[in-house]
Amino acid sequence: MALGANGNVWFTADGVDDAAIGRITPNGVVRLFSAGLDEDADPRGITAGPGGLWFTERDENKIGRITINGAVTQFDGGSHDEPTRIVAGPDGNLWYTARGDGGAIGRITPTGTVTEFPTQGEPEGIAVGADSDRPYKKGWPLDDALDEIRAQSGRHFDPDLVEAFLPIAPGAFAELYDAGHGRGGQETASVTALVNQPEALREPVAS
């Protein structure tokens, strides 16, 4: 699911008569959009991004975009098929996981240009690091993120896990942060690291 404009929540739907992208209003009104989608698209991940909501079509190897009015545009995926999860990156592009042909992280521009970064497995989830700016919040430096984990111990996080995690956190994240880039004395990781140093995976393959 992903938050869209006007407080609406968008989701992917399969297993109905046709593949669809759904929208539910704050009042609980649901509408499904299937026009422009292939019947067997099998939509999976969805995220807010440039021009609307972006989603993956696993069985058709496509990346789709739907406007808030329900107009769908489809883009061909790369040579690594089975795109699954997708996230908007801090560089203005969309980043997604693809499980086919050995697996890859894919990057697609708002105009549909795909670049692939092969992996040594079949990636599933993908996320923007906590220290990256997002449309709805500014990024957190690592120390602030750790402070929040500490503050939420016993509430959102298991205290025993927090106690075990915090002492090793700086070292555990050091290698990831070294692959990123500096911003205000802090380093960035996850998708942000790939944005700035994608060779941390392998040589990209342009599609």
Backbone torsions as a table, in degrees:
resi	resn	phi	psi	omega
1	MET	NA	156.6	180.0
2	ALA	-148.9	144.7	179.4
3	LEU	-83.2	127.8	177.7
4	GLY	-110.2	-159.2	-178.5
5	ALA	-72.7	156.7	174.9
6	ASN	59.7	24.2	177.9
7	GLY	78.0	5.0	178.7
8	ASN	-74.6	147.6	176.2
9	VAL	-111.6	132.9	-178.4
10	TRP	-109.4	148.2	-177.9
11	PHE	-149.0	160.8	176.0
12	THR	-96.0	145.7	-177.3
13	ALA	-134.2	128.4	174.3
14	ASP	-137.0	167.4	-177.8
15	GLY	86.4	0.2	171.9
16	VAL	-94.6	-171.4	-178.6
17	ASP	-57.6	-41.9	176.7
18	ASP	-132.1	155.5	172.3
19	ALA	-61.7	147.6	-176.0
20	ALA	-153.3	158.5	168.2
21	ILE	-109.1	130.6	-175.1
22	GLY	-108.9	153.4	175.9
23	ARG	-132.7	132.4	176.4
24	ILE	-123.9	129.1	-178.0
25	THR	-81.7	166.8	176.5
26	PRO	-58.3	-20.9	178.6
27	ASN	-91.1	2.0	176.6
28	GLY	88.4	13.8	178.0
29	VAL	-83.6	122.4	-176.1
30	VAL	-104.9	136.9	172.8
31	ARG	-135.9	135.9	178.3
32	LEU	-106.3	137.9	178.5
33	PHE	-116.1	118.0	178.6
34	SER	-120.2	-15.0	179.8
35	ALA	-61.8	130.5	-179.6
36	GLY	92.2	-7.2	178.6
37	LEU	-101.0	142.6	172.8
38	ASP	-69.2	144.7	-176.2
39	GLU	-57.5	-37.3	-176.7
40	ASP	-103.8	31.8	-174.9
41	ALA	-64.1	-33.6	-175.6
42	ASP	52.4	61.7	-179.5
43	PRO	-64.0	141.7	-176.1
44	ARG	-122.7	-96.4	-176.4
45	GLY	-71.9	156.6	177.8
46	ILE	-149.1	144.3	-179.3
47	THR	-152.6	150.8	172.2
48	ALA	-72.2	141.8	-179.1
49	GLY	-161.7	-171.3	-178.7
50	PRO	-57.6	124.9	175.0
51	GLY	82.9	3.7	179.1
52	GLY	144.3	-140.3	178.2
53	LEU	-109.7	136.9	-179.9
54	TRP	-110.8	144.2	-176.5
55	PHE	-147.7	161.2	178.4
56	THR	-100.3	149.2	174.3
57	GLU	-121.2	94.5	-169.6
58	ARG	-60.9	-49.8	-172.8
59	ASP	-76.8	-19.1	179.1
60	GLU	-101.9	-2.0	-178.6
61	ASN	52.5	53.5	178.6
62	LYS	-134.1	158.2	171.3
63	ILE	-113.6	129.6	-176.7
64	GLY	-115.0	156.6	173.8
65	ARG	-130.7	134.9	177.1
66	ILE	-125.6	131.0	178.8
67	THR	-77.6	170.2	-180.0
68	ILE	-67.4	-13.6	176.6
69	ASN	-95.2	-0.4	175.1
70	GLY	96.0	7.6	178.7
71	ALA	-81.3	126.5	-175.1
72	VAL	-103.8	135.4	170.4
73	THR	-122.2	135.8	-179.2
74	GLN	-115.3	142.2	177.2
75	PHE	-124.8	140.1	177.0
76	ASP	-67.0	140.5	174.9
77	GLY	-79.6	-172.3	-178.6
78	GLY	-91.3	-163.0	-178.3
79	SER	-72.8	-21.4	174.9
80	HIS	-90.9	108.4	-174.1
81	ASP	-86.3	-169.1	-177.4
82	GLU	60.0	53.6	174.4
83	PRO	-64.3	140.9	-170.5
84	THR	-124.5	-69.7	-177.7
85	ARG	-107.5	156.1	-176.2
86	ILE	-147.2	148.2	-179.5
87	VAL	-148.1	148.9	175.2
88	ALA	-82.3	126.2	-178.5
89	GLY	-88.9	163.6	179.6
90	PRO	-70.6	-5.8	179.5
91	ASP	-94.1	3.4	-179.2
92	GLY	88.8	-2.6	177.1
93	ASN	-100.3	172.7	174.8
94	LEU	-106.7	139.7	-180.0
95	TRP	-120.4	137.5	-176.5
96	TYR	-143.7	162.7	176.2
97	THR	-100.1	142.7	176.6
98	ALA	-130.3	128.9	-173.1
99	ARG	-96.6	-12.8	-175.4
100	GLY	-80.6	158.0	174.9
101	ASP	52.8	45.4	176.9
102	GLY	91.7	-11.6	176.3
103	GLY	91.5	148.5	178.6
104	ALA	-163.1	159.5	165.3
105	ILE	-99.2	127.8	-178.9
106	GLY	-107.8	147.6	173.7
107	ARG	-123.6	128.1	178.2
108	ILE	-125.4	130.8	179.4
109	THR	-78.1	164.9	177.7
110	PRO	-60.2	-17.5	177.5
111	THR	-97.5	0.8	172.4
112	GLY	100.6	9.2	177.8
113	THR	-81.3	124.3	-175.3
114	VAL	-105.7	134.3	169.5
115	THR	-125.5	136.8	-176.6
116	GLU	-114.1	145.1	177.1
117	PHE	-123.3	96.8	-175.5
118	PRO	-59.0	145.0	176.9
119	THR	-116.0	178.0	179.6
120	GLN	-103.1	19.3	178.9
121	GLY	-157.0	-163.5	-179.9
122	GLU	-112.8	90.6	-175.3
123	PRO	-65.7	147.6	-179.5
124	GLU	-117.1	-74.4	-178.0
125	GLY	-84.8	160.4	176.6
126	ILE	-151.9	144.0	-177.2
127	ALA	-149.7	155.6	172.8
128	VAL	-85.7	137.3	-178.8
129	GLY	-61.3	152.2	-177.7
130	ALA	-61.0	-23.0	-177.5
131	ASP	-91.3	8.7	178.3
132	SER	-96.9	141.8	176.6
133	ASP	-67.9	141.6	176.9
134	ARG	-127.9	165.1	-178.5
135	PRO	-58.5	-28.3	-174.5
136	TYR	-106.1	-3.9	178.1
137	LYS	-162.9	153.3	174.8
138	LYS	-79.2	153.1	179.0
139	GLY	-68.2	155.4	178.2
140	TRP	-105.5	134.4	167.6
141	PRO	-62.8	158.3	-177.6
142	LEU	-55.2	-44.3	-178.1
143	ASP	-59.9	-38.9	179.1
144	ASP	-67.6	-38.4	178.8
145	ALA	-64.4	-41.8	178.6
146	LEU	-66.9	-36.5	176.3
147	ASP	-61.5	-38.8	179.3
148	GLU	-67.2	-40.7	176.5
149	ILE	-60.6	-42.9	179.2
150	ARG	-63.0	-42.4	-178.5
151	ALA	-67.4	-28.4	-177.5
152	GLN	-94.3	6.4	177.0
153	SER	-62.3	129.3	-178.1
154	GLY	87.7	-9.4	178.1
155	ARG	-111.6	-69.6	178.4
156	HIS	-99.0	-18.7	-175.9
157	PHE	-123.9	143.6	177.6
158	ASP	-64.2	124.0	-177.0
159	PRO	-57.7	-37.8	-179.5
160	ASP	-65.3	-39.4	178.6
161	LEU	-69.1	-39.0	177.7
162	VAL	-62.1	-44.0	-179.7
163	GLU	-61.9	-36.5	179.5
164	ALA	-78.0	-31.8	-173.5
165	PHE	-79.3	-44.4	-171.3
166	LEU	-57.7	-41.8	-179.7
167	PRO	-64.0	-28.1	-176.9
168	ILE	-100.3	-6.4	-173.8
169	ALA	-57.6	-49.4	-177.3
170	PRO	-57.9	-42.9	179.1
171	GLY	-70.7	-36.4	-178.7
172	ALA	-65.2	-34.1	-178.4
173	PHE	-89.8	-11.5	-172.9
174	ALA	-57.8	-45.8	-177.7
175	GLU	-64.9	-40.7	177.9
176	LEU	-63.9	-42.1	-177.1
177	TYR	-70.4	-31.6	176.8
178	ASP	-64.8	-25.9	178.5
179	ALA	-81.0	-8.8	-179.1
180	GLY	-93.3	-141.9	179.5
181	HIS	-145.0	158.4	-177.6
182	GLY	-80.0	141.6	172.7
183	ARG	-147.3	108.3	179.9
184	GLY	64.5	32.0	178.8
185	GLY	87.1	-4.7	178.7
186	GLN	-110.7	165.8	179.8
187	GLU	-116.7	158.0	-177.8
188	THR	-120.0	156.6	-174.3
189	ALA	-138.5	-163.2	179.0
190	SER	54.8	-132.1	179.8
191	VAL	-59.9	-35.4	-178.8
192	THR	-61.4	-37.3	177.7
193	ALA	-64.1	-40.2	179.2
194	LEU	-67.3	-36.8	179.2
195	VAL	-58.3	-40.7	-173.1
196	ASN	-96.7	-23.5	-178.5
197	GLN	-148.4	65.0	-175.1
198	PRO	-63.8	-17.4	178.2
199	GLU	-66.9	-5.6	174.4
200	ALA	-61.7	-22.4	174.3
201	LEU	-91.1	-85.4	175.6
202	ARG	-152.8	-176.8	176.8
203	GLU	-63.5	132.8	-180.0
204	PRO	-70.0	155.7	176.2
205	VAL	-120.4	111.6	-179.4
206	ALA	-76.5	138.1	179.7
207	SER	-110.5	NA	NA
